[in-house]
Amino acid sequence: MDYNRIDDSIAKSGVAMGDLISYFRVKCKNCGHHRIMHDGSGKCEGVMNKPCTSGCDKYVPEI
């Protein structure tokens, strides 16, 4: 993964890092895990090397 390219993209987007962090901290109504724990298709991958046992396959924000 090219982290420098990603950092550049974030900087060019104009989205503040604090806003991104807040965005990814929102929990899922289905499983209770943060948005960051869900993959690109919405399926929860779990936390701390533990798979999600809720069967969550679609991220739905609590807010």
N, CA, C and O atoms as a Tripos MOL2 file, in Angstrom:
@<TRIPOS>MOLECULE
protein
  252   251    63     0     0
PROTEIN
NO_CHARGES

@<TRIPOS>ATOM
      1 N           0.8480   -1.1710    0.0000 N.3       1 MET1
      2 CA          0.0000    0.0000    0.0000 C.3       1 MET1
      3 C           0.8960    1.2360    0.0000 C.2       1 MET1
      4 O           1.8670    1.3180    0.7510 O.2       1 MET1
      5 N           0.5560    2.1710   -0.8390 N.am      2 ASP2
      6 CA          1.3390    3.4010   -0.9650 C.3       2 ASP2
      7 C           0.7560    4.4750   -0.0500 C.2       2 ASP2
      8 O          -0.1230    5.2370   -0.4520 O.2       2 ASP2
      9 N           1.2620    4.5260    1.1940 N.am      3 TYR3
     10 CA          0.7210    5.4460    2.1880 C.3       3 TYR3
     11 C           0.9610    6.8990    1.8170 C.2       3 TYR3
     12 O           0.1390    7.7580    2.1400 O.2       3 TYR3
     13 N           2.0580    7.1930    1.1520 N.am      4 ASN4
     14 CA          2.3170    8.5760    0.7410 C.3       4 ASN4
     15 C           1.2560    9.0460   -0.2440 C.2       4 ASN4
     16 O           0.8060   10.1890   -0.1710 O.2       4 ASN4
     17 N           0.8550    8.1840   -1.1570 N.am      5 ARG5
     18 CA         -0.1680    8.5280   -2.1400 C.3       5 ARG5
     19 C          -1.5030    8.7630   -1.4370 C.2       5 ARG5
     20 O          -2.2400    9.6880   -1.7780 O.2       5 ARG5
     21 N          -1.8030    7.9200   -0.4570 N.am      6 ILE6
     22 CA         -3.0560    8.0680    0.2850 C.3       6 ILE6
     23 C          -3.0400    9.3620    1.0930 C.2       6 ILE6
     24 O          -4.0290   10.0950    1.1090 O.2       6 ILE6
     25 N          -1.9160    9.6500    1.7680 N.am      7 ASP7
     26 CA         -1.7870   10.9150    2.5090 C.3       7 ASP7
     27 C          -1.9990   12.1070    1.5820 C.2       7 ASP7
     28 O          -2.6920   13.0610    1.9360 O.2       7 ASP7
     29 N          -1.3990   12.0480    0.3910 N.am      8 ASP8
     30 CA         -1.5720   13.1360   -0.5800 C.3       8 ASP8
     31 C          -3.0320   13.2720   -0.9990 C.2       8 ASP8
     32 O          -3.5450   14.3860   -1.1060 O.2       8 ASP8
     33 N          -3.6910   12.1640   -1.2320 N.am      9 SER9
     34 CA         -5.1050   12.2010   -1.6260 C.3       9 SER9
     35 C          -5.9730   12.8100   -0.5360 C.2       9 SER9
     36 O          -6.8790   13.5930   -0.8210 O.2       9 SER9
     37 N          -5.6950   12.4470    0.7160 N.am     10 ILE10
     38 CA         -6.4510   13.0120    1.8340 C.3      10 ILE10
     39 C          -6.2050   14.5060    1.9220 C.2      10 ILE10
     40 O          -7.1440   15.2850    2.0850 O.2      10 ILE10
     41 N          -4.9480   14.9070    1.8140 N.am     11 ALA11
     42 CA         -4.6110   16.3300    1.9000 C.3      11 ALA11
     43 C          -5.3060   17.1210    0.7890 C.2      11 ALA11
     44 O          -5.8220   18.2120    1.0320 O.2      11 ALA11
     45 N          -5.3210   16.5760   -0.4230 N.am     12 LYS12
     46 CA         -5.9470   17.2510   -1.5690 C.3      12 LYS12
     47 C          -7.4670   17.2710   -1.4530 C.2      12 LYS12
     48 O          -8.1130   18.1340   -2.0470 O.2      12 LYS12
     49 N          -8.0450   16.3500   -0.7100 N.am     13 SER13
     50 CA         -9.5020   16.2700   -0.6060 C.3      13 SER13
     51 C         -10.0870   17.4220    0.1970 C.2      13 SER13
     52 O         -11.2490   17.7860    0.0210 O.2      13 SER13
     53 N          -9.2720   17.9930    1.0830 N.am     14 GLY14
     54 CA         -9.7570   19.0630    1.9250 C.3      14 GLY14
     55 C         -10.5040   18.5760    3.1620 C.2      14 GLY14
     56 O         -10.9930   19.3860    3.9500 O.2      14 GLY14
     57 N         -10.5960   17.2620    3.3390 N.am     15 VAL15
     58 CA        -11.2500   16.7000    4.5130 C.3      15 VAL15
     59 C         -10.2380   16.6650    5.6500 C.2      15 VAL15
     60 O          -9.1380   16.1330    5.4990 O.2      15 VAL15
     61 N         -10.6140   17.2290    6.7730 N.am     16 ALA16
     62 CA         -9.7090   17.2680    7.9190 C.3      16 ALA16
     63 C          -9.5210   15.8700    8.4990 C.2      16 ALA16
     64 O         -10.4600   15.0730    8.5230 O.2      16 ALA16
     65 N          -8.3300   15.5770    8.9590 N.am     17 MET17
     66 CA         -8.0330   14.2710    9.5410 C.3      17 MET17
     67 C          -8.9780   13.9660   10.7040 C.2      17 MET17
     68 O          -9.4340   12.8310   10.8440 O.2      17 MET17
     69 N          -9.2740   14.9500   11.5300 N.am     18 GLY18
     70 CA        -10.1980   14.7620   12.6440 C.3      18 GLY18
     71 C         -11.5850   14.3380   12.1730 C.2      18 GLY18
     72 O         -12.2500   13.5290   12.8210 O.2      18 GLY18
     73 N         -12.0150   14.8890   11.0410 N.am     19 ASP19
     74 CA        -13.3100   14.5020   10.4770 C.3      19 ASP19
     75 C         -13.2800   13.0660    9.9790 C.2      19 ASP19
     76 O         -14.2520   12.3290   10.1470 O.2      19 ASP19
     77 N         -12.1820   12.6690    9.3740 N.am     20 LEU20
     78 CA        -12.0570   11.2760    8.9200 C.3      20 LEU20
     79 C         -12.0830   10.3130   10.0970 C.2      20 LEU20
     80 O         -12.7410    9.2740   10.0520 O.2      20 LEU20
     81 N         -11.3650   10.6700   11.1400 N.am     21 ILE21
     82 CA        -11.3270    9.8080   12.3270 C.3      21 ILE21
     83 C         -12.7290    9.6830   12.9230 C.2      21 ILE21
     84 O         -13.1630    8.5820   13.2610 O.2      21 ILE21
     85 N         -13.4340   10.8000   13.0510 N.am     22 SER22
     86 CA        -14.7960   10.7630   13.5820 C.3      22 SER22
     87 C         -15.7030    9.9150   12.7040 C.2      22 SER22
     88 O         -16.5380    9.1670   13.2100 O.2      22 SER22
     89 N         -15.5430   10.0280   11.4020 N.am     23 TYR23
     90 CA        -16.3450    9.2640   10.4480 C.3      23 TYR23
     91 C         -16.1470    7.7550   10.6470 C.2      23 TYR23
     92 O         -17.1160    6.9940   10.6520 O.2      23 TYR23
     93 N         -14.9150    7.3360   10.8080 N.am     24 PHE24
     94 CA        -14.6220    5.9100   10.9310 C.3      24 PHE24
     95 C         -14.8880    5.3570   12.3310 C.2      24 PHE24
     96 O         -14.8770    4.1420   12.5250 O.2      24 PHE24
     97 N         -15.1290    6.2390   13.3130 N.am     25 ARG25
     98 CA        -15.4560    5.7940   14.6700 C.3      25 ARG25
     99 C         -16.9440    5.5060   14.8660 C.2      25 ARG25
    100 O         -17.3340    4.9600   15.8970 O.2      25 ARG25
    101 N         -17.7690    5.8630   13.9030 N.am     26 VAL26
    102 CA        -19.2100    5.6130   14.0280 C.3      26 VAL26
    103 C         -19.4430    4.1070   14.0550 C.2      26 VAL26
    104 O         -18.9020    3.3660   13.2340 O.2      26 VAL26
    105 N         -20.2540    3.6700   15.0080 N.am     27 LYS27
    106 CA        -20.5070    2.2360   15.1690 C.3      27 LYS27
    107 C         -21.6530    1.7610   14.2790 C.2      27 LYS27
    108 O         -22.4810    2.5510   13.8240 O.2      27 LYS27
    109 N         -21.6770    0.4810   14.0490 N.am     28 CYS28
    110 CA        -22.6950   -0.1760   13.2320 C.3      28 CYS28
    111 C         -23.8770   -0.5930   14.1090 C.2      28 CYS28
    112 O         -23.6830   -1.1380   15.1960 O.2      28 CYS28
    113 N         -25.0970   -0.3390   13.6400 N.am     29 LYS29
    114 CA        -26.3010   -0.7750   14.3590 C.3      29 LYS29
    115 C         -26.3900   -2.2930   14.4310 C.2      29 LYS29
    116 O         -26.9130   -2.8420   15.4010 O.2      29 LYS29
    117 N         -25.8820   -2.9720   13.4100 N.am     30 ASN30
    118 CA        -26.0170   -4.4260   13.3420 C.3      30 ASN30
    119 C         -25.1050   -5.1600   14.3140 C.2      30 ASN30
    120 O         -25.5450   -6.0770   15.0070 O.2      30 ASN30
    121 N         -23.8340   -4.7610   14.3700 N.am     31 CYS31
    122 CA        -22.8780   -5.5340   15.1640 C.3      31 CYS31
    123 C         -22.1950   -4.7390   16.2720 C.2      31 CYS31
    124 O         -21.5830   -5.3280   17.1620 O.2      31 CYS31
    125 N         -22.2910   -3.4090   16.2320 N.am     32 GLY32
    126 CA        -21.6710   -2.5790   17.2520 C.3      32 GLY32
    127 C         -20.2100   -2.2560   17.0150 C.2      32 GLY32
    128 O         -19.6020   -1.5440   17.8140 O.2      32 GLY32
    129 N         -19.6270   -2.7690   15.9250 N.am     33 HIS33
    130 CA        -18.2330   -2.4630   15.6240 C.3      33 HIS33
    131 C         -18.1400   -1.1710   14.8110 C.2      33 HIS33
    132 O         -19.0710   -0.8070   14.0930 O.2      33 HIS33
    133 N         -17.0070   -0.4860   14.9360 N.am     34 HIS34
    134 CA        -16.7950    0.7570   14.2060 C.3      34 HIS34
    135 C         -16.7650    0.5110   12.6950 C.2      34 HIS34
    136 O         -16.4780   -0.5890   12.2220 O.2      34 HIS34
    137 N         -17.0750    1.5860   11.9580 N.am     35 ARG35
    138 CA        -17.0850    1.5490   10.4920 C.3      35 ARG35
    139 C         -15.7550    1.0110    9.9420 C.2      35 ARG35
    140 O         -15.7470    0.2960    8.9400 O.2      35 ARG35
    141 N         -14.6540    1.3450   10.5790 N.am     36 ILE36
    142 CA        -13.3320    0.9470   10.0990 C.3      36 ILE36
    143 C         -13.1470   -0.5730   10.0880 C.2      36 ILE36
    144 O         -12.2820   -1.0860    9.3790 O.2      36 ILE36
    145 N         -13.9510   -1.2880   10.8640 N.am     37 MET37
    146 CA        -13.8390   -2.7410   10.9270 C.3      37 MET37
    147 C         -14.5950   -3.4390    9.8060 C.2      37 MET37
    148 O         -14.5210   -4.6610    9.6750 O.2      37 MET37
    149 N         -15.3240   -2.6720    8.9950 N.am     38 HIS38
    150 CA        -16.0840   -3.2360    7.8830 C.3      38 HIS38
    151 C         -15.2890   -3.0830    6.5920 C.2      38 HIS38
    152 O         -14.6210   -2.0720    6.3770 O.2      38 HIS38
    153 N         -15.3690   -4.0910    5.7420 N.am     39 ASP39
    154 CA        -14.6260   -4.0350    4.4810 C.3      39 ASP39
    155 C         -15.3730   -3.1740    3.4570 C.2      39 ASP39
    156 O         -16.4150   -2.5940    3.7610 O.2      39 ASP39
    157 N         -14.8320   -3.1000    2.2600 N.am     40 GLY40
    158 CA        -15.4020   -2.2660    1.2130 C.3      40 GLY40
    159 C         -16.8230   -2.6190    0.8250 C.2      40 GLY40
    160 O         -17.5550   -1.7660    0.3240 O.2      40 GLY40
    161 N         -17.2250   -3.8490    1.0430 N.am     41 SER41
    162 CA        -18.5920   -4.2620    0.7010 C.3      41 SER41
    163 C         -19.5340   -4.1490    1.9010 C.2      41 SER41
    164 O         -20.7320   -4.3970    1.7640 O.2      41 SER41
    165 N         -19.0100   -3.7740    3.0820 N.am     42 GLY42
    166 CA        -19.8380   -3.5850    4.2690 C.3      42 GLY42
    167 C         -19.7800   -4.7050    5.2800 C.2      42 GLY42
    168 O         -20.2820   -4.5490    6.3930 O.2      42 GLY42
    169 N         -19.1810   -5.8330    4.9280 N.am     43 LYS43
    170 CA        -19.0990   -6.9710    5.8450 C.3      43 LYS43
    171 C         -18.1240   -6.6640    6.9770 C.2      43 LYS43
    172 O         -17.0410   -6.1250    6.7470 O.2      43 LYS43
    173 N         -18.5200   -7.0120    8.2060 N.am     44 CYS44
    174 CA        -17.6530   -6.7610    9.3590 C.3      44 CYS44
    175 C         -16.5520   -7.8110    9.4230 C.2      44 CYS44
    176 O         -16.8100   -9.0110    9.3310 O.2      44 CYS44
    177 N         -15.3340   -7.3410    9.5820 N.am     45 GLU45
    178 CA        -14.1820   -8.2270    9.6770 C.3      45 GLU45
    179 C         -13.7710   -8.4860   11.1160 C.2      45 GLU45
    180 O         -12.8280   -9.2410   11.3540 O.2      45 GLU45
    181 N         -14.4570   -7.8740   12.0910 N.am     46 GLY46
    182 CA        -14.1300   -8.0910   13.4900 C.3      46 GLY46
    183 C         -13.0750   -7.1370   13.9970 C.2      46 GLY46
    184 O         -12.6880   -6.1930   13.3080 O.2      46 GLY46
    185 N         -12.6090   -7.3920   15.2150 N.am     47 VAL47
    186 CA        -11.6240   -6.5180   15.8480 C.3      47 VAL47
    187 C         -10.5140   -7.3380   16.4920 C.2      47 VAL47
    188 O         -10.7250   -8.4650   16.9390 O.2      47 VAL47
    189 N          -9.3330   -6.7460   16.5260 N.am     48 MET48
    190 CA         -8.1880   -7.3400   17.2250 C.3      48 MET48
    191 C          -7.9820   -8.8110   16.8770 C.2      48 MET48
    192 O          -7.8120   -9.6440   17.7680 O.2      48 MET48
    193 N          -7.9960   -9.1280   15.6010 N.am     49 ASN49
    194 CA         -7.7870  -10.4880   15.1050 C.3      49 ASN49
    195 C          -8.8600  -11.4700   15.5490 C.2      49 ASN49
    196 O          -8.6510  -12.6820   15.5010 O.2      49 ASN49
    197 N         -10.0150  -10.9520   15.9820 N.am     50 LYS50
    198 CA        -11.1450  -11.8010   16.3380 C.3      50 LYS50
    199 C         -12.2400  -11.5500   15.3090 C.2      50 LYS50
    200 O         -12.6400  -10.4030   15.1110 O.2      50 LYS50
    201 N         -12.7300  -12.5860   14.6550 N.am     51 PRO51
    202 CA        -13.7830  -12.3660   13.6620 C.3      51 PRO51
    203 C         -15.0740  -11.8880   14.3200 C.2      51 PRO51
    204 O         -15.3220  -12.1760   15.4900 O.2      51 PRO51
    205 N         -15.8800  -11.1700   13.5790 N.am     52 CYS52
    206 CA        -17.1720  -10.7180   14.0790 C.3      52 CYS52
    207 C         -18.1200  -11.9140   14.0780 C.2      52 CYS52
    208 O         -18.2870  -12.5760   13.0540 O.2      52 CYS52
    209 N         -18.7260  -12.1830   15.1990 N.am     53 THR53
    210 CA        -19.6110  -13.3480   15.3100 C.3      53 THR53
    211 C         -21.0810  -12.9860   15.1400 C.2      53 THR53
    212 O         -21.9520  -13.8380   15.3140 O.2      53 THR53
    213 N         -21.3650  -11.7260   14.8000 N.am     54 SER54
    214 CA        -22.7590  -11.3020   14.6580 C.3      54 SER54
    215 C         -23.3430  -11.6730   13.2960 C.2      54 SER54
    216 O         -24.5610  -11.6710   13.1210 O.2      54 SER54
    217 N         -22.4790  -11.9880   12.3350 N.am     55 GLY55
    218 CA        -22.9500  -12.2590   10.9780 C.3      55 GLY55
    219 C         -23.2360  -10.9940   10.1930 C.2      55 GLY55
    220 O         -23.9060  -11.0410    9.1610 O.2      55 GLY55
    221 N         -22.7360   -9.8640   10.6700 N.am     56 CYS56
    222 CA        -22.9880   -8.5790   10.0170 C.3      56 CYS56
    223 C         -22.3600   -8.5590    8.6300 C.2      56 CYS56
    224 O         -21.1470   -8.6990    8.4790 O.2      56 CYS56
    225 N         -23.2070   -8.3830    7.6240 N.am     57 ASP57
    226 CA        -22.6910   -8.3160    6.2570 C.3      57 ASP57
    227 C         -23.0230   -6.9880    5.5760 C.2      57 ASP57
    228 O         -22.8110   -6.8330    4.3740 O.2      57 ASP57
    229 N         -23.5460   -6.0280    6.3510 N.am     58 LYS58
    230 CA        -23.8440   -4.7000    5.8090 C.3      58 LYS58
    231 C         -23.7050   -3.6810    6.9210 C.2      58 LYS58
    232 O         -24.3800   -3.7760    7.9460 O.2      58 LYS58
    233 N         -22.8270   -2.7030    6.7230 N.am     59 TYR59
    234 CA        -22.6370   -1.6370    7.7020 C.3      59 TYR59
    235 C         -23.8440   -0.7030    7.6860 C.2      59 TYR59
    236 O         -24.2320   -0.1910    6.6360 O.2      59 TYR59
    237 N         -24.4330   -0.4900    8.8630 N.am     60 VAL60
    238 CA        -25.5340    0.4500    9.0310 C.3      60 VAL60
    239 C         -25.1520    1.3560   10.1940 C.2      60 VAL60
    240 O         -25.0930    0.8910   11.3320 O.2      60 VAL60
    241 N         -24.8890    2.6480    9.9380 N.am     61 PRO61
    242 CA        -24.4410    3.5350   11.0180 C.3      61 PRO61
    243 C         -25.4960    3.7200   12.0980 C.2      61 PRO61
    244 O         -26.6950    3.7290   11.8180 O.2      61 PRO61
    245 N         -25.0330    3.8690   13.3410 N.am     62 GLU62
    246 CA        -25.9430    4.1030   14.4650 C.3      62 GLU62
    247 C         -26.6070    5.4680   14.4110 C.2      62 GLU62
    248 O         -27.6860    5.6550   14.9740 O.2      62 GLU62
    249 N         -25.9710    6.4300   13.7360 N.am     63 ILE63
    250 CA        -26.5300    7.7850   13.7200 C.3      63 ILE63
    251 C         -27.5150    7.9750   12.5970 C.2      63 ILE63
    252 O         -28.0760    9.0610   12.4460 O.2      63 ILE63
@<TRIPOS>BOND
     1     1     2 1
     2     2     3 1
     3     3     4 2
     4     3     5 am
     5     5     6 1
     6     6     7 1
     7     7     8 2
     8     7     9 am
     9     9    10 1
    10    10    11 1
    11    11    12 2
    12    11    13 am
    13    13    14 1
    14    14    15 1
    15    15    16 2
    16    15    17 am
    17    17    18 1
    18    18    19 1
    19    19    20 2
    20    19    21 am
    21    21    22 1
    22    22    23 1
    23    23    24 2
    24    23    25 am
    25    25    26 1
    26    26    27 1
    27    27    28 2
    28    27    29 am
    29    29    30 1
    30    30    31 1
    31    31    32 2
    32    31    33 am
    33    33    34 1
    34    34    35 1
    35    35    36 2
    36    35    37 am
    37    37    38 1
    38    38    39 1
    39    39    40 2
    40    39    41 am
    41    41    42 1
    42    42    43 1
    43    43    44 2
    44    43    45 am
    45    45    46 1
    46    46    47 1
    47    47    48 2
    48    47    49 am
    49    49    50 1
    50    50    51 1
    51    51    52 2
    52    51    53 am
    53    53    54 1
    54    54    55 1
    55    55    56 2
    56    55    57 am
    57    57    58 1
    58    58    59 1
    59    59    60 2
    60    59    61 am
    61    61    62 1
    62    62    63 1
    63    63    64 2
    64    63    65 am
    65    65    66 1
    66    66    67 1
    67    67    68 2
    68    67    69 am
    69    69    70 1
    70    70    71 1
    71    71    72 2
    72    71    73 am
    73    73    74 1
    74    74    75 1
    75    75    76 2
    76    75    77 am
    77    77    78 1
    78    78    79 1
    79    79    80 2
    80    79    81 am
    81    81    82 1
    82    82    83 1
    83    83    84 2
    84    83    85 am
    85    85    86 1
    86    86    87 1
    87    87    88 2
    88    87    89 am
    89    89    90 1
    90    90    91 1
    91    91    92 2
    92    91    93 am
    93    93    94 1
    94    94    95 1
    95    95    96 2
    96    95    97 am
    97    97    98 1
    98    98    99 1
    99    99   100 2
   100    99   101 am
   101   101   102 1
   102   102   103 1
   103   103   104 2
   104   103   105 am
   105   105   106 1
   106   106   107 1
   107   107   108 2
   108   107   109 am
   109   109   110 1
   110   110   111 1
   111   111   112 2
   112   111   113 am
   113   113   114 1
   114   114   115 1
   115   115   116 2
   116   115   117 am
   117   117   118 1
   118   118   119 1
   119   119   120 2
   120   119   121 am
   121   121   122 1
   122   122   123 1
   123   123   124 2
   124   123   125 am
   125   125   126 1
   126   126   127 1
   127   127   128 2
   128   127   129 am
   129   129   130 1
   130   130   131 1
   131   131   132 2
   132   131   133 am
   133   133   134 1
   134   134   135 1
   135   135   136 2
   136   135   137 am
   137   137   138 1
   138   138   139 1
   139   139   140 2
   140   139   141 am
   141   141   142 1
   142   142   143 1
   143   143   144 2
   144   143   145 am
   145   145   146 1
   146   146   147 1
   147   147   148 2
   148   147   149 am
   149   149   150 1
   150   150   151 1
   151   151   152 2
   152   151   153 am
   153   153   154 1
   154   154   155 1
   155   155   156 2
   156   155   157 am
   157   157   158 1
   158   158   159 1
   159   159   160 2
   160   159   161 am
   161   161   162 1
   162   162   163 1
   163   163   164 2
   164   163   165 am
   165   165   166 1
   166   166   167 1
   167   167   168 2
   168   167   169 am
   169   169   170 1
   170   170   171 1
   171   171   172 2
   172   171   173 am
   173   173   174 1
   174   174   175 1
   175   175   176 2
   176   175   177 am
   177   177   178 1
   178   178   179 1
   179   179   180 2
   180   179   181 am
   181   181   182 1
   182   182   183 1
   183   183   184 2
   184   183   185 am
   185   185   186 1
   186   186   187 1
   187   187   188 2
   188   187   189 am
   189   189   190 1
   190   190   191 1
   191   191   192 2
   192   191   193 am
   193   193   194 1
   194   194   195 1
   195   195   196 2
   196   195   197 am
   197   197   198 1
   198   198   199 1
   199   199   200 2
   200   199   201 am
   201   201   202 1
   202   202   203 1
   203   203   204 2
   204   203   205 am
   205   205   206 1
   206   206   207 1
   207   207   208 2
   208   207   209 am
   209   209   210 1
   210   210   211 1
   211   211   212 2
   212   211   213 am
   213   213   214 1
   214   214   215 1
   215   215   216 2
   216   215   217 am
   217   217   218 1
   218   218   219 1
   219   219   220 2
   220   219   221 am
   221   221   222 1
   222   222   223 1
   223   223   224 2
   224   223   225 am
   225   225   226 1
   226   226   227 1
   227   227   228 2
   228   227   229 am
   229   229   230 1
   230   230   231 1
   231   231   232 2
   232   231   233 am
   233   233   234 1
   234   234   235 1
   235   235   236 2
   236   235   237 am
   237   237   238 1
   238   238   239 1
   239   239   240 2
   240   239   241 am
   241   241   242 1
   242   242   243 1
   243   243   244 2
   244   243   245 am
   245   245   246 1
   246   246   247 1
   247   247   248 2
   248   247   249 am
   249   249   250 1
   250   250   251 1
   251   251   252 2
@<TRIPOS>SUBSTRUCTURE
     1 MET1         2 RESIDUE 1 A MET
     2 ASP2         6 RESIDUE 1 A ASP
     3 TYR3        10 RESIDUE 1 A TYR
     4 ASN4        14 RESIDUE 1 A ASN
     5 ARG5        18 RESIDUE 1 A ARG
     6 ILE6        22 RESIDUE 1 A ILE
     7 ASP7        26 RESIDUE 1 A ASP
     8 ASP8        30 RESIDUE 1 A ASP
     9 SER9        34 RESIDUE 1 A SER
    10 ILE10       38 RESIDUE 1 A ILE
    11 ALA11       42 RESIDUE 1 A ALA
    12 LYS12       46 RESIDUE 1 A LYS
    13 SER13       50 RESIDUE 1 A SER
    14 GLY14       54 RESIDUE 1 A GLY
    15 VAL15       58 RESIDUE 1 A VAL
    16 ALA16       62 RESIDUE 1 A ALA
    17 MET17       66 RESIDUE 1 A MET
    18 GLY18       70 RESIDUE 1 A GLY
    19 ASP19       74 RESIDUE 1 A ASP
    20 LEU20       78 RESIDUE 1 A LEU
    21 ILE21       82 RESIDUE 1 A ILE
    22 SER22       86 RESIDUE 1 A SER
    23 TYR23       90 RESIDUE 1 A TYR
    24 PHE24       94 RESIDUE 1 A PHE
    25 ARG25       98 RESIDUE 1 A ARG
    26 VAL26      102 RESIDUE 1 A VAL
    27 LYS27      106 RESIDUE 1 A LYS
    28 CYS28      110 RESIDUE 1 A CYS
    29 LYS29      114 RESIDUE 1 A LYS
    30 ASN30      118 RESIDUE 1 A ASN
    31 CYS31      122 RESIDUE 1 A CYS
    32 GLY32      126 RESIDUE 1 A GLY
    33 HIS33      130 RESIDUE 1 A HIS
    34 HIS34      134 RESIDUE 1 A HIS
    35 ARG35      138 RESIDUE 1 A ARG
    36 ILE36      142 RESIDUE 1 A ILE
    37 MET37      146 RESIDUE 1 A MET
    38 HIS38      150 RESIDUE 1 A HIS
    39 ASP39      154 RESIDUE 1 A ASP
    40 GLY40      158 RESIDUE 1 A GLY
    41 SER41      162 RESIDUE 1 A SER
    42 GLY42      166 RESIDUE 1 A GLY
    43 LYS43      170 RESIDUE 1 A LYS
    44 CYS44      174 RESIDUE 1 A CYS
    45 GLU45      178 RESIDUE 1 A GLU
    46 GLY46      182 RESIDUE 1 A GLY
    47 VAL47      186 RESIDUE 1 A VAL
    48 MET48      190 RESIDUE 1 A MET
    49 ASN49      194 RESIDUE 1 A ASN
    50 LYS50      198 RESIDUE 1 A LYS
    51 PRO51      202 RESIDUE 1 A PRO
    52 CYS52      206 RESIDUE 1 A CYS
    53 THR53      210 RESIDUE 1 A THR
    54 SER54      214 RESIDUE 1 A SER
    55 GLY55      218 RESIDUE 1 A GLY
    56 CYS56      222 RESIDUE 1 A CYS
    57 ASP57      226 RESIDUE 1 A ASP
    58 LYS58      230 RESIDUE 1 A LYS
    59 TYR59      234 RESIDUE 1 A TYR
    60 VAL60      238 RESIDUE 1 A VAL
    61 PRO61      242 RESIDUE 1 A PRO
    62 GLU62      246 RESIDUE 1 A GLU
    63 ILE63      250 RESIDUE 1 A ILE
